[in-house]
Amino acid sequence: MVIAILLQILGRYLPNDMDISWTEESARFAQLWMVFFGAGVAMQRNLHVGVDVLTGVLKGTSKKILVVLCGIFAVVFLVVAIYGSFDLIAVGGLQISAALNMPMSYVYFIIPIGRFYWLIEYVVFNAKQLKSTTDSEAKE
């Protein structure tokens, strides 16, 4: 992505016979891929924005129930988003990108990949959170 943007900047000062119209589109697609992979990495490092007022107040079983319910809701959302993205990929196969002249399904394929990675990281994170809730409960 950085190389494509640098080429685009340099292309402004080069002769007009050099075609660099593809750099803007490739940088945009690379950024899209980075965002979807970044969501999973952010989940792994607990960097997503969250409201933890209830989990801070609740203790014991009620906290565990809240964590499980929120986990179920998030997992269902991610599974539905993964499933729904396959229709977008199918439609993307009919579209061709303007500058790179490639099927848009290649670009859209990051949606199920990124969401699946996010789902894996979310399940691992919640398993650790449930274990820490159980461990802290056993110490009390």
C-alpha positions in Angstrom: 0.0 0.0 0.0 2.8 2.4 0.9 4.6 1.7 -2.4 1.4 2.3 -4.4 0.9 5.7 -2.6 4.5 6.7 -3.2 4.2 5.8 -6.8 1.1 7.9 -7.0 2.9 10.9 -5.4 5.9 10.5 -7.7 3.6 10.1 -10.7 2.4 13.6 -10.3 5.9 14.9 -11.2 6.7 12.4 -13.9 5.8 12.8 -17.6 2.1 12.2 -18.4 2.8 9.2 -20.6 3.2 7.0 -17.5 0.0 5.3 -16.5 -0.3 5.1 -12.7 -4.1 5.2 -12.3 -4.0 1.7 -10.7 -2.1 3.0 -7.7 -5.1 4.7 -6.1 -7.3 1.7 -6.5 -4.7 -0.8 -5.3 -4.0 1.3 -2.2 -7.7 1.5 -1.4 -8.1 -2.3 -1.7 -5.0 -2.9 0.4 -6.4 -0.6 3.1 -9.6 -2.6 3.1 -7.7 -5.8 3.6 -5.7 -4.2 6.4 -8.8 -3.1 8.2 -10.4 -6.5 8.2 -7.2 -8.2 9.4 -6.7 -5.4 11.9 -10.1 -6.2 13.5 -8.9 -9.7 14.4 -5.6 -8.3 15.7 -7.4 -5.7 17.8 -9.6 -8.4 19.2 -6.5 -10.4 20.1 -5.0 -7.5 22.0 -8.3 -6.3 23.5 -8.2 -2.9 21.7 -11.8 -2.7 20.5 -13.9 0.0 22.2 -16.3 -1.5 24.7 -18.6 -0.4 27.5 -17.6 -2.2 30.6 -19.9 -0.5 33.1 -22.0 -3.6 33.8 -19.0 -6.0 33.9 -17.3 -3.8 36.4 -20.3 -3.7 38.7 -21.4 -7.3 38.4 -19.6 -10.1 40.2 -19.7 -13.9 40.1 -22.4 -15.8 38.3 -24.2 -12.7 37.0 -21.0 -11.4 35.4 -20.4 -14.8 33.8 -23.9 -14.9 32.4 -23.5 -11.4 30.9 -20.2 -12.4 29.3 -21.7 -15.5 27.9 -24.8 -13.7 26.5 -22.7 -11.0 24.9 -20.4 -13.7 23.5 -23.3 -15.6 22.0 -24.7 -12.4 20.4 -21.3 -11.5 18.9 -20.7 -15.0 17.6 -24.1 -15.1 16.0 -23.5 -11.6 14.4 -20.1 -12.7 13.0 -21.5 -16.0 11.6 -24.4 -14.2 9.9 -22.0 -11.6 8.5 -19.7 -14.3 7.2 -22.7 -16.1 5.6 -24.1 -12.9 4.1 -20.7 -11.9 2.6 -20.8 -14.9 0.2 -23.7 -13.2 -1.7 -21.6 -10.1 -2.0 -18.7 -12.1 -3.4 -20.9 -13.7 -6.0 -22.1 -10.3 -7.1 -18.6 -9.0 -7.1 -17.7 -11.7 -9.6 -19.8 -9.9 -12.1 -18.1 -6.5 -11.5 -14.7 -5.5 -12.7 -12.6 -2.9 -11.0 -12.0 0.2 -13.0 -8.2 0.6 -12.9 -6.9 -2.9 -12.0 -9.4 -4.7 -14.3 -9.9 -7.5 -11.9 -13.1 -9.1 -10.5 -14.3 -7.3 -7.4 -14.9 -10.7 -5.8 -11.1 -10.7 -5.1 -11.5 -7.6 -3.0 -14.7 -8.7 -1.3 -13.3 -12.1 -0.3 -11.6 -10.4 2.6 -15.0 -10.0 4.3 -15.4 -13.7 5.2 -11.7 -14.2 5.8 -11.4 -11.2 8.1 -14.7 -11.9 10.0 -13.6 -15.6 10.4 -10.3 -14.5 11.9 -12.1 -12.0 14.1 -14.5 -14.8 15.2 -11.6 -17.1 16.2 -9.9 -14.3 18.2 -13.2 -13.4 19.8 -13.8 -17.0 21.0 -10.3 -17.3 22.3 -10.6 -13.9 24.1 -13.9 -14.8 25.7 -12.7 -18.2 26.8 -9.8 -16.5 28.6 -12.1 -13.9 30.1 -14.5 -16.7 31.3 -11.6 -18.6 32.8 -10.3 -15.5 34.6 -13.8 -14.8 36.0 -14.0 -18.4 37.2 -10.5 -18.2 38.7 -11.2 -14.9 40.5 -14.4 -16.4 41.8 -12.5 -19.5 43.2 -10.1 -17.2 45.0 -12.9 -15.3 46.8 
